[in-house]
C-alpha cells in the first residue's frame, strides 16, 4: 500500500510503542518519516528498520516539553526530508497518584509533555502547511480525553486539553485544507500500560494478572489494544480517506 507516497511525516515519541508502530506503518505506506523523541538509540533503531525496508527516515532528538528544542528539531527534519505534511503528536507521559499526592512539579511535567508539547509541534508545522495548501494533524489522545481517570488527574486534564486543541484547530484550519483529529485509545499494550500495572501491583499487592484485569475493567475493555491498531487508525486519517475527516475524537476500545 503506497497511500502516502511523496508525503513527509513527523512522529513524536517515535522510538517505541504507538509512535514506533505509526512511524513504521507510515514508512511502509510510502512516507518519509522524521522519528522524534528523547532516546537517540531507540530512534536510530526505528530508522534503521525503515531503511532496511527501503524507506526514508531521519532520527530527530528533542524533548517536546521544551519549545526551543521542538522548533530546532522541526528545522532539522525539514532540512533532511522537506516540509511536514503529516504531524503525529504521540509523545506523552502518565503516572498513577492520588490527587492529594500530585505535587506541582508532577502536574507541570505531565501537562507540559502531553499538552504543551503538542501545541509547540503544531506551531512548528501549521504555517508551512498553510503555505503548501494543506496537511494533517493527528493527536494521540486517550480515553482519558473524554472521561475522567482516577489517580491520573494531570494526565486526564492534559488529554482533555489536547482534545480541545484538536477541535479548535480543525475549525480554524479547515479553510486551508488542514485536518486535525484525535485518536483516543483505551489501554494499549505499551511500556506505559506496563508501568501502570507495576504501580497497581505495588500499591495493592495484587498479582500482575489481577492488576491487568483491573486496569482493563476500568476502561471497559475485554482486551488491550495493540500499537499497530492505533497505527492503522492513524494511517486512515493521514491517507486519502482522511481528507474529509476533521475535528473527530476517534475512540479505540
Backbone as JSON, one array per atom type, in Angstrom:
{
  "sequence": "XXXXXXXXXXXXXXXXXXXXXXXXXXXXXXXXXXXXXXXXXXXXXXXXXXXXXXXXXXXXXXXXXXXXXXXXXXXXXXXXXXXXXXXXXXXXXXXXXXXXXXXXXXXXXXXXXXXXXXXXXXXXXXXXXXXXXXXXXXXXXXXXXXXXXXXXXXXXXXXXXXXXXXXXXXXXXXXXXXXXXXXXXXXXXXXXXXXXXXXXXXXXXXXXXXXXXXXXXXXXXXXXXXXXXXXXXXXXXXXXXXXXXXXXXXXXX",
  "N": [[0.85, -1.2, 0.0], [0.65, 2.16, -0.95], [-0.2, 4.67, -0.01], [0.76, 7.04, 1.01], [2.75, 8.07, -0.57], [5.24, 10.38, -1.48], [4.76, 12.05, 0.64], [5.68, 13.69, 3.72], [6.21, 12.87, 7.05], [6.1, 13.69, 10.53], [6.71, 12.12, 13.53], [6.2, 12.2, 16.86], [7.59, 10.93, 19.94], [8.47, 8.62, 18.79], [10.14, 6.43, 19.13], [9.34, 4.1, 20.37], [6.62, 1.84, 21.25], [3.39, 3.09, 20.53], [4.15, 5.26, 18.88], [6.38, 4.23, 17.49], [5.12, 2.13, 16.07], [3.43, 3.65, 14.41], [5.29, 5.19, 12.95], [6.63, 3.15, 11.5], [4.49, 2.08, 10.06], [3.61, 4.28, 8.52], [5.92, 4.74, 7.0], [5.95, 2.37, 5.59], [3.8, 2.83, 3.99], [4.78, 4.6, 2.21], [5.63, 7.14, 3.04], [8.14, 9.6, 3.86], [9.78, 9.7, 6.93], [10.24, 11.56, 9.86], [11.5, 10.65, 12.82], [10.88, 11.37, 16.0], [12.06, 12.03, 19.31], [13.32, 11.39, 22.68], [15.25, 9.47, 23.12], [18.04, 8.6, 21.61], [19.19, 6.15, 20.72], [16.97, 4.43, 20.49], [15.48, 5.79, 18.55], [17.23, 5.7, 16.38], [17.22, 2.96, 15.92], [14.61, 2.49, 15.01], [14.67, 4.02, 12.66], [16.64, 2.6, 11.27], [15.32, 0.21, 10.79], [13.31, 1.1, 9.08], [14.88, 2.01, 6.93], [16.02, -0.43, 6.14], [13.86, -1.61, 5.02], [13.57, -0.23, 2.74], [12.72, 2.39, 2.96], [12.63, 5.98, 3.78], [14.02, 7.79, 6.42], [14.64, 9.86, 9.29], [16.3, 10.38, 12.33], [15.37, 12.42, 15.01], [16.31, 14.12, 17.72], [14.65, 15.3, 20.52], [13.06, 17.01, 23.26], [9.75, 17.28, 23.74], [8.6, 18.95, 25.57], [10.08, 21.19, 25.69], [10.15, 24.15, 24.14], [12.09, 25.43, 22.5], [13.75, 23.29, 21.78], [11.93, 21.8, 20.29], [11.31, 23.47, 18.06], [13.84, 23.67, 16.88], [14.26, 20.99, 16.26], [12.28, 20.51, 14.34], [13.16, 22.14, 12.32], [15.48, 20.75, 11.64], [14.36, 18.32, 10.73], [12.93, 19.25, 8.53], [14.98, 20.18, 6.88], [16.2, 17.78, 6.26], [14.22, 16.1, 5.11], [12.24, 17.61, 3.9], [9.28, 19.76, 3.78], [6.83, 19.3, 6.38], [4.08, 17.25, 5.96], [2.38, 15.69, 7.43], [1.64, 15.57, 10.76], [2.17, 13.81, 13.69], [1.29, 13.89, 16.88], [2.41, 12.22, 19.35], [4.01, 11.83, 21.58], [4.1, 11.31, 25.07], [3.44, 11.24, 28.64], [2.56, 9.46, 31.61], [1.19, 8.72, 34.89], [0.61, 7.38, 38.15], [-1.15, 8.41, 40.8], [-2.7, 9.59, 43.8], [-4.87, 12.47, 43.85], [-4.29, 14.14, 46.02], [-1.66, 13.56, 46.41], [-0.41, 14.52, 44.22], [1.96, 16.61, 43.27], [3.05, 20.01, 42.52], [5.17, 19.98, 40.72], [4.95, 17.49, 39.44], [2.42, 17.75, 38.23], [3.01, 19.89, 36.46], [4.97, 18.74, 34.79], [3.57, 16.62, 33.51], [1.5, 17.97, 32.18], [2.97, 19.69, 30.54], [4.34, 17.95, 28.79], [2.25, 16.37, 27.58], [0.35, 18.22, 26.66], [1.36, 20.94, 26.23], [3.54, 20.22, 24.65], [2.36, 19.17, 22.29], [1.13, 21.49, 21.38], [3.42, 23.12, 20.84], [4.55, 21.64, 18.73], [2.54, 21.77, 16.79], [2.57, 24.54, 16.34], [5.01, 24.65, 15.07], [4.59, 23.49, 12.58], [2.18, 24.31, 11.33], [2.21, 26.9, 9.92], [3.78, 26.25, 7.65], [2.24, 24.2, 6.53], [0.0, 25.65, 5.81], [1.11, 27.32, 3.86], [1.71, 25.41, 1.93], [-0.69, 24.45, 1.14], [-2.2, 22.57, 2.61], [-2.57, 19.84, 5.02], [-2.12, 17.32, 7.6], [-3.01, 16.85, 10.92], [-2.54, 14.77, 13.57], [-3.46, 13.82, 16.63], [-2.47, 11.88, 19.3], [-4.46, 11.01, 21.67], [-6.4, 9.89, 24.29], [-8.61, 7.62, 26.02], [-8.9, 8.99, 28.31], [-9.22, 11.56, 27.51], [-11.86, 12.03, 27.15], [-13.27, 10.97, 29.22], [-13.09, 11.04, 32.79], [-10.16, 10.02, 34.66], [-9.34, 8.2, 37.41], [-6.78, 8.8, 39.84], [-5.02, 9.87, 38.06], [-5.01, 12.65, 37.56], [-3.72, 14.95, 36.42], [-2.92, 13.92, 33.95], [-5.41, 13.25, 32.76], [-6.53, 15.82, 32.65], [-4.71, 17.08, 30.91], [-5.04, 15.56, 28.57], [-7.74, 16.03, 28.02], [-7.44, 18.73, 27.42], [-5.86, 18.46, 25.12], [-7.68, 17.32, 23.34], [-9.46, 19.45, 23.13], [-7.76, 21.33, 21.92], [-7.38, 20.02, 19.48], [-9.98, 20.05, 18.34], [-10.47, 22.78, 18.11], [-8.41, 23.59, 16.37], [-9.2, 22.16, 14.11], [-11.52, 23.51, 13.29], [-10.54, 26.11, 12.82], [-8.56, 25.75, 10.87], [-9.67, 24.54, 8.68], [-10.24, 25.95, 6.34], [-7.84, 26.04, 5.11], [-7.38, 23.56, 4.17], [-6.39, 21.8, 6.04], [-6.53, 19.16, 8.2], [-7.49, 18.14, 11.51], [-7.36, 15.76, 13.97], [-8.15, 13.58, 16.72], [-6.98, 10.59, 18.12], [-8.3, 8.34, 20.34], [-7.45, 6.06, 22.26], [-8.25, 3.32, 24.5], [-6.67, 1.34, 27.01], [-3.47, 0.56, 25.81], [-1.15, -1.85, 24.65], [1.66, -1.15, 25.8], [4.79, 0.26, 27.05], [3.86, 2.16, 28.8], [1.43, 1.14, 29.73], [2.43, -1.14, 30.99], [3.87, 0.07, 33.04], [1.78, 1.2, 34.49], [0.51, -1.09, 35.4], [2.55, -2.13, 37.02], [2.62, -0.15, 39.0], [0.1, -0.46, 40.14], [0.27, -3.04, 41.15], [2.24, -2.63, 43.09], [0.96, -0.87, 44.85], [-1.36, -2.17, 45.67], [-0.86, -4.83, 46.14], [-1.79, -6.81, 44.53], [-1.65, -9.53, 42.12], [0.15, -9.52, 38.97], [-1.51, -10.3, 36.89], [-4.03, -9.9, 38.03], [-3.91, -7.15, 38.44], [-3.69, -6.24, 35.8], [-6.18, -7.09, 34.79], [-7.84, -5.47, 36.34], [-7.17, -2.89, 35.44], [-8.01, -3.04, 32.74], [-10.74, -3.51, 33.13], [-11.46, -1.11, 34.29], [-11.36, 0.56, 32.09], [-13.39, -0.5, 30.65], [-12.76, -2.6, 28.96], [-12.34, -5.62, 27.09], [-9.99, -6.6, 26.26], [-6.55, -5.65, 25.75], [-5.35, -3.04, 23.55], [-3.47, -3.21, 20.55], [-0.39, -1.54, 19.6], [-0.21, -1.44, 16.83], [-2.84, -1.39, 15.96], [-3.63, 1.18, 16.61], [-1.93, 2.51, 14.88], [-2.98, 1.8, 12.39], [-5.41, 3.2, 12.45], [-4.38, 5.79, 12.49], [-3.13, 5.86, 10.0], [-5.3, 5.8, 8.27], [-6.41, 8.33, 8.76], [-4.32, 9.89, 7.84], [-4.1, 9.29, 5.16], [-5.68, 9.31, 1.83], [-8.41, 8.79, 2.45], [-8.81, 10.24, 4.73], [-9.22, 12.88, 4.15], [-11.63, 14.23, 4.43], [-12.25, 14.08, 7.05], [-12.36, 15.6, 10.11], [-11.73, 17.2, 13.23], [-12.52, 15.16, 14.88], [-12.92, 12.83, 17.58], [-11.61, 9.88, 17.77], [-12.51, 6.89, 18.92], [-10.94, 4.1, 20.34], [-11.3, 0.9, 21.48]],
  "CA": [[0.0, 0.0, 0.0], [1.5, 3.35, -1.07], [-1.13, 5.79, 0.09], [1.45, 8.25, 1.48], [3.88, 8.39, -1.44], [5.52, 11.8, -1.66], [4.45, 12.8, 1.86], [6.64, 13.67, 4.82], [5.54, 12.84, 8.36], [6.88, 13.78, 11.77], [6.04, 11.35, 14.58], [6.87, 12.37, 18.14], [7.54, 9.71, 20.73], [8.52, 7.61, 17.75], [11.13, 5.4, 19.38], [8.78, 2.89, 20.95], [5.18, 1.78, 21.44], [2.49, 3.59, 19.49], [4.89, 6.09, 17.94], [7.16, 3.34, 16.63], [4.19, 1.46, 15.15], [2.96, 4.62, 13.42], [6.41, 5.51, 12.07], [6.85, 2.02, 10.59], [3.32, 1.96, 9.18], [3.64, 5.39, 7.56], [7.02, 4.49, 6.08], [5.51, 1.29, 4.73], [2.83, 3.38, 3.04], [5.48, 5.47, 1.27], [6.03, 8.45, 3.58], [9.42, 9.84, 4.53], [9.37, 9.89, 8.32], [11.13, 12.07, 10.9], [11.15, 9.95, 14.05], [11.33, 12.29, 17.04], [11.96, 11.57, 20.69], [14.46, 11.72, 23.53], [16.21, 8.36, 23.18], [18.71, 8.5, 20.31], [19.37, 4.75, 20.31], [15.67, 3.9, 20.07], [15.12, 6.44, 17.29], [18.11, 5.15, 15.34], [16.78, 1.59, 15.62], [13.41, 2.59, 14.16], [15.11, 4.5, 11.34], [17.35, 1.51, 10.62], [14.3, -0.73, 10.3], [12.68, 1.73, 7.91], [15.85, 1.99, 5.83], [16.18, -1.81, 5.69], [12.67, -1.93, 4.22], [13.58, 0.6, 1.55], [12.11, 3.69, 3.21], [13.46, 7.12, 4.18], [13.72, 8.25, 7.77], [15.71, 10.55, 10.0], [16.08, 10.47, 13.77], [15.46, 13.8, 15.5], [16.25, 14.09, 19.18], [14.12, 16.51, 21.18], [12.08, 16.89, 24.33], [8.64, 18.13, 23.27], [8.24, 19.91, 26.61], [10.97, 22.34, 25.54], [9.77, 24.78, 22.87], [13.27, 25.68, 21.67], [14.17, 22.01, 21.2], [10.94, 21.41, 19.27], [11.47, 24.27, 16.84], [15.1, 23.27, 16.27], [14.08, 19.65, 15.71], [11.49, 20.57, 13.11], [14.06, 22.69, 11.3], [16.34, 19.64, 11.22], [13.55, 17.4, 9.94], [12.61, 19.9, 7.25], [16.19, 20.2, 6.06], [16.53, 16.42, 5.83], [13.17, 15.4, 4.37], [11.29, 18.52, 3.27], [8.2, 20.25, 4.65], [5.98, 18.3, 7.02], [2.69, 17.13, 5.5], [1.6, 14.95, 8.43], [2.19, 15.64, 12.11], [1.56, 12.93, 14.69], [1.68, 14.23, 18.26], [2.24, 11.0, 20.12], [4.8, 11.83, 22.82], [3.28, 11.51, 26.26], [3.81, 10.59, 29.9], [1.46, 9.29, 32.56], [1.61, 8.42, 36.25], [-0.5, 6.95, 39.0], [-1.05, 9.0, 42.14], [-3.89, 10.29, 44.25], [-4.81, 13.93, 43.65], [-3.63, 14.74, 47.18], [-0.21, 13.3, 46.31], [0.08, 15.11, 42.97], [2.55, 17.91, 43.59], [3.08, 20.97, 41.42], [6.17, 19.57, 39.72], [4.38, 16.38, 38.65], [1.38, 18.36, 37.4], [3.63, 20.68, 35.41], [5.63, 17.85, 33.85], [2.58, 15.88, 32.72], [0.79, 18.89, 31.28], [3.91, 20.21, 29.55], [4.62, 16.94, 27.76], [1.06, 15.9, 26.89], [-0.43, 19.3, 26.05], [2.23, 21.99, 25.68], [4.36, 19.64, 23.58], [1.55, 19.13, 21.07], [0.98, 22.88, 20.95], [4.67, 23.55, 20.21], [4.72, 20.95, 17.44], [1.58, 22.36, 15.85], [3.11, 25.85, 15.97], [6.16, 24.47, 14.2], [4.24, 23.0, 11.23], [0.99, 24.88, 10.71], [2.48, 27.9, 8.88], [4.25, 25.58, 6.43], [1.1, 23.51, 5.95], [-0.83, 26.68, 5.15], [1.82, 27.74, 2.63], [1.72, 24.32, 0.96], [-2.05, 24.13, 0.73], [-2.89, 21.52, 3.35], [-1.81, 18.97, 5.9], [-2.87, 16.5, 8.54], [-2.55, 16.82, 12.31], [-3.13, 13.62, 14.25], [-3.06, 13.85, 18.04], [-2.77, 10.65, 20.02], [-5.01, 11.39, 22.97], [-6.65, 8.77, 25.18], [-9.95, 7.63, 26.6], [-8.87, 10.0, 29.37], [-9.58, 12.85, 26.93], [-13.33, 12.17, 27.11], [-13.81, 10.6, 30.54], [-12.1, 11.22, 33.85], [-9.39, 8.84, 35.04], [-8.89, 8.35, 38.79], [-5.35, 8.66, 40.14], [-4.24, 10.46, 36.96], [-5.73, 13.91, 37.33], [-3.0, 15.8, 35.47], [-2.98, 13.25, 32.64], [-6.76, 13.44, 32.24], [-6.7, 17.23, 32.32], [-3.91, 17.38, 29.72], [-5.64, 14.92, 27.4], [-8.93, 16.82, 27.72], [-6.95, 19.92, 26.73], [-5.41, 18.07, 23.78], [-8.86, 17.16, 22.5], [-9.94, 20.8, 22.84], [-6.85, 21.89, 20.92], [-7.69, 19.35, 18.21], [-11.26, 20.51, 17.77], [-10.33, 24.18, 17.74], [-7.6, 23.64, 15.16], [-9.99, 21.66, 12.99], [-12.41, 24.58, 12.83], [-9.77, 27.26, 12.34], [-7.67, 25.43, 9.75], [-10.34, 23.84, 7.59], [-10.17, 26.76, 5.13], [-6.53, 25.81, 4.49], [-7.32, 22.13, 3.84], [-5.65, 21.11, 7.09], [-7.41, 18.45, 9.12], [-6.95, 17.85, 12.84], [-8.16, 14.73, 14.62], [-7.56, 12.91, 17.88], [-7.26, 9.18, 18.33], [-8.49, 8.2, 21.78], [-7.5, 4.64, 22.63], [-8.2, 2.87, 25.88], [-5.34, 0.82, 27.33], [-2.7, 0.0, 24.71], [-0.07, -2.71, 25.14], [2.9, -0.38, 25.69], [5.51, 0.43, 28.31], [3.03, 2.97, 29.69], [0.5, 0.22, 30.38], [3.21, -1.98, 31.89], [4.17, 0.88, 34.21], [0.55, 1.34, 35.28], [0.31, -2.37, 36.07], [3.55, -2.19, 38.09], [2.2, 0.75, 40.09], [-1.06, -1.05, 40.81], [0.78, -4.17, 41.93], [2.96, -2.11, 44.26], [0.07, -0.19, 45.79], [-2.47, -3.01, 46.14], [-0.44, -6.19, 46.44], [-2.38, -7.76, 43.6], [-0.77, -10.12, 41.13], [0.15, -8.76, 37.71], [-2.72, -10.66, 36.13], [-5.16, -9.22, 38.67], [-3.77, -5.72, 38.17], [-4.04, -6.05, 34.38], [-7.63, -7.23, 34.66], [-8.46, -4.3, 36.95], [-6.99, -1.77, 34.52], [-8.88, -3.22, 31.59], [-12.12, -3.34, 33.57], [-11.66, 0.33, 34.5], [-11.61, 1.16, 30.78], [-14.47, -1.21, 29.98], [-12.14, -3.36, 27.88], [-12.2, -7.06, 27.17], [-8.61, -6.89, 25.92], [-5.76, -4.45, 25.46], [-5.22, -2.68, 22.14], [-2.08, -3.25, 20.11], [0.07, -0.3, 18.96], [-0.47, -1.5, 15.39], [-4.23, -0.98, 15.73], [-3.63, 2.64, 16.63], [-1.25, 2.93, 13.66], [-3.93, 1.65, 11.27], [-6.33, 4.34, 12.54], [-3.63, 6.98, 12.09], [-2.91, 5.8, 8.55], [-6.56, 6.19, 7.62], [-6.53, 9.78, 8.86], [-3.24, 10.52, 7.07], [-4.24, 8.96, 3.75], [-6.76, 9.96, 1.07], [-9.72, 8.67, 3.09], [-8.91, 11.18, 5.85], [-9.31, 14.26, 3.69], [-12.88, 14.87, 4.84], [-12.46, 13.81, 8.47], [-11.64, 16.6, 10.92], [-12.37, 17.56, 14.49], [-13.1, 13.97, 15.48], [-12.28, 12.03, 18.63], [-11.82, 8.52, 17.29], [-12.36, 6.03, 20.07], [-10.48, 2.73, 20.14], [-11.53, 0.2, 22.75]],
  "C": [[0.88, 1.24, 0.0], [0.65, 4.61, -1.0], [-0.47, 7.1, 0.49], [2.67, 8.58, 0.64], [4.03, 9.89, -1.61], [5.23, 12.65, -0.45], [5.58, 12.67, 2.88], [5.88, 13.76, 6.13], [6.55, 13.05, 9.47], [6.07, 13.07, 12.84], [6.82, 11.55, 15.88], [6.66, 11.14, 19.0], [7.66, 8.49, 19.83], [9.46, 6.45, 18.0], [10.58, 4.1, 19.92], [7.26, 2.96, 20.93], [4.37, 2.26, 20.25], [3.24, 4.39, 18.44], [5.71, 5.25, 16.97], [6.26, 2.65, 15.62], [3.71, 2.4, 14.06], [4.07, 4.96, 12.45], [6.64, 4.39, 11.05], [5.7, 1.87, 9.6], [3.32, 3.05, 8.12], [4.76, 5.18, 6.53], [6.64, 3.38, 5.1], [4.51, 1.74, 3.69], [3.46, 4.42, 2.11], [5.94, 6.81, 1.79], [7.49, 8.44, 4.0], [9.08, 10.27, 5.95], [10.52, 10.45, 9.17], [10.65, 11.46, 12.21], [11.74, 10.74, 15.2], [11.13, 11.7, 18.43], [13.23, 11.9, 21.45], [15.57, 10.68, 23.51], [16.83, 8.12, 21.81], [18.83, 7.05, 19.83], [18.07, 4.15, 19.8], [15.25, 4.5, 18.73], [15.94, 5.87, 16.14], [17.67, 3.74, 14.94], [15.55, 1.59, 14.73], [13.79, 3.03, 12.75], [15.85, 3.4, 10.57], [16.38, 0.48, 10.05], [13.63, -0.18, 9.05], [13.61, 1.68, 6.7], [16.02, 0.58, 5.27], [15.0, -2.26, 4.83], [12.54, -1.04, 2.99], [12.98, 1.97, 1.73], [13.12, 4.76, 3.59], [13.03, 7.58, 5.56], [14.91, 8.98, 8.35], [15.33, 10.6, 11.48], [16.3, 11.91, 14.22], [15.26, 13.78, 17.01], [15.7, 15.4, 19.72], [13.18, 16.11, 22.3], [10.94, 17.83, 23.98], [8.2, 19.13, 24.32], [9.06, 21.19, 26.54], [10.74, 22.96, 24.17], [10.97, 24.98, 21.96], [13.76, 24.39, 21.02], [13.2, 21.58, 20.09], [11.18, 22.17, 17.98], [12.77, 23.92, 16.12], [14.96, 21.89, 15.61], [13.3, 19.67, 14.4], [12.29, 21.23, 11.98], [14.97, 21.59, 10.75], [15.58, 18.67, 10.33], [13.24, 17.97, 8.57], [13.81, 19.91, 6.32], [16.52, 18.83, 5.49], [15.51, 15.83, 4.87], [12.2, 16.31, 3.61], [10.18, 18.91, 4.23], [7.33, 19.12, 5.18], [4.55, 18.37, 6.48], [1.79, 16.54, 6.58], [2.32, 15.05, 9.77], [1.43, 14.68, 13.0], [2.12, 13.29, 16.05], [1.38, 13.03, 19.14], [2.97, 11.02, 21.46], [3.91, 12.1, 24.02], [3.87, 10.81, 27.47], [2.56, 10.46, 30.75], [2.05, 8.95, 33.92], [0.4, 7.88, 36.98], [-0.28, 7.5, 40.4], [-2.38, 9.63, 42.51], [-3.73, 11.79, 44.01], [-4.05, 14.6, 44.8], [-2.12, 14.56, 47.14], [0.4, 13.84, 45.01], [0.64, 16.49, 43.27], [2.65, 18.78, 42.34], [4.05, 20.54, 40.33], [5.64, 18.45, 38.84], [3.3, 16.91, 37.71], [2.0, 19.07, 36.2], [4.29, 19.78, 34.35], [4.63, 17.16, 32.93], [1.87, 16.78, 31.73], [1.73, 19.42, 30.19], [4.16, 19.2, 28.44], [3.37, 16.65, 26.93], [0.28, 17.0, 26.17], [0.46, 20.39, 25.44], [3.07, 21.46, 24.53], [3.62, 19.58, 22.26], [1.36, 20.53, 20.5], [2.24, 23.37, 20.24], [4.85, 22.92, 18.83], [3.76, 21.5, 16.39], [2.07, 23.74, 15.39], [4.24, 25.73, 14.96], [5.77, 24.11, 12.77], [3.09, 23.72, 10.56], [1.3, 25.96, 9.67], [2.94, 27.28, 7.56], [3.11, 24.84, 5.75], [0.18, 24.49, 5.22], [-0.19, 27.08, 3.83], [1.75, 26.68, 1.54], [0.33, 23.78, 0.64], [-2.71, 22.97, 1.43], [-1.97, 20.71, 4.23], [-2.72, 18.21, 6.83], [-2.2, 16.59, 9.91], [-3.29, 15.7, 13.01], [-2.59, 13.6, 15.68], [-3.45, 12.53, 18.71], [-3.18, 11.04, 21.44], [-5.2, 10.11, 23.79], [-8.13, 8.76, 25.51], [-10.05, 8.68, 27.7], [-9.14, 11.39, 28.84], [-11.09, 13.09, 26.95], [-14.0, 11.72, 28.4], [-12.71, 10.83, 31.57], [-11.39, 9.91, 34.15], [-8.91, 9.03, 36.47], [-7.4, 8.09, 38.92], [-4.46, 9.13, 38.99], [-4.85, 11.8, 36.57], [-5.03, 14.79, 36.29], [-3.05, 15.22, 34.07], [-4.35, 13.46, 32.0], [-6.99, 14.89, 31.82], [-5.95, 17.59, 31.04], [-4.53, 16.79, 28.48], [-6.97, 15.57, 27.03], [-8.52, 18.09, 26.97], [-6.5, 19.61, 25.32], [-6.59, 17.88, 22.84], [-9.47, 18.52, 22.17], [-9.08, 21.5, 21.81], [-7.16, 21.32, 19.54], [-8.93, 19.94, 17.57], [-11.19, 21.98, 17.35], [-9.51, 24.34, 16.47], [-8.4, 23.18, 13.94], [-10.89, 22.75, 12.42], [-11.63, 25.73, 12.2], [-9.02, 26.98, 11.04], [-8.36, 24.77, 8.58], [-10.27, 24.62, 6.28], [-8.84, 26.56, 4.39], [-6.32, 24.34, 4.1], [-6.39, 21.37, 4.78], [-6.66, 20.46, 8.02], [-6.7, 18.25, 10.46], [-7.89, 16.87, 13.53], [-7.4, 14.16, 15.81], [-7.95, 11.44, 17.88], [-7.25, 8.95, 19.83], [-8.59, 6.73, 22.18], [-7.66, 4.45, 24.13], [-6.81, 2.27, 26.1], [-4.69, 0.13, 26.15], [-1.51, -0.76, 25.29], [1.28, -2.03, 24.89], [3.62, -0.36, 27.03], [4.69, 1.24, 29.31], [2.03, 2.1, 30.44], [1.24, -0.67, 31.37], [3.55, -1.22, 33.17], [2.95, 1.05, 35.11], [0.24, 0.05, 36.03], [1.28, -2.5, 37.24], [3.12, -1.34, 39.29], [1.03, 0.16, 40.86], [-0.66, -2.25, 41.65], [1.43, -3.68, 43.22], [2.0, -1.55, 45.3], [-0.97, -1.12, 46.41], [-2.05, -4.41, 46.55], [-1.08, -7.24, 45.55], [-1.31, -8.41, 42.73], [-0.81, -9.28, 39.87], [-1.09, -9.07, 36.89], [-3.94, -9.96, 36.7], [-5.11, -7.72, 38.39], [-4.13, -5.41, 36.73], [-5.55, -6.1, 34.18], [-8.35, -6.01, 35.23], [-8.34, -3.08, 36.05], [-7.93, -1.87, 33.34], [-10.35, -3.01, 31.96], [-12.44, -1.87, 33.78], [-11.97, 1.03, 33.19], [-12.72, 0.47, 30.02], [-13.99, -2.07, 28.83], [-12.15, -4.85, 28.16], [-10.75, -7.48, 26.93], [-7.86, -5.58, 25.76], [-5.66, -4.26, 23.96], [-3.75, -2.77, 21.76], [-1.68, -1.9, 19.52], [-0.24, -0.28, 17.47], [-1.91, -1.13, 15.06], [-4.35, 0.53, 15.72], [-3.0, 3.17, 15.34], [-2.16, 2.83, 12.45], [-4.92, 2.82, 11.27], [-5.64, 5.62, 12.1], [-3.41, 7.01, 10.59], [-4.17, 6.2, 7.8], [-6.73, 7.7, 7.65], [-5.49, 10.49, 7.99], [-3.41, 10.34, 5.58], [-5.4, 9.66, 3.08], [-8.12, 9.9, 1.75], [-9.9, 9.66, 4.24], [-9.12, 12.62, 5.45], [-10.56, 14.98, 4.18], [-13.2, 14.61, 6.3], [-11.67, 14.84, 9.28], [-12.46, 16.93, 12.16], [-12.94, 16.37, 15.25], [-12.24, 13.43, 16.63], [-12.59, 10.58, 18.3], [-11.5, 7.55, 18.41], [-11.92, 4.63, 19.64], [-10.57, 2.01, 21.48], [-11.57, -1.3, 22.53]]
}
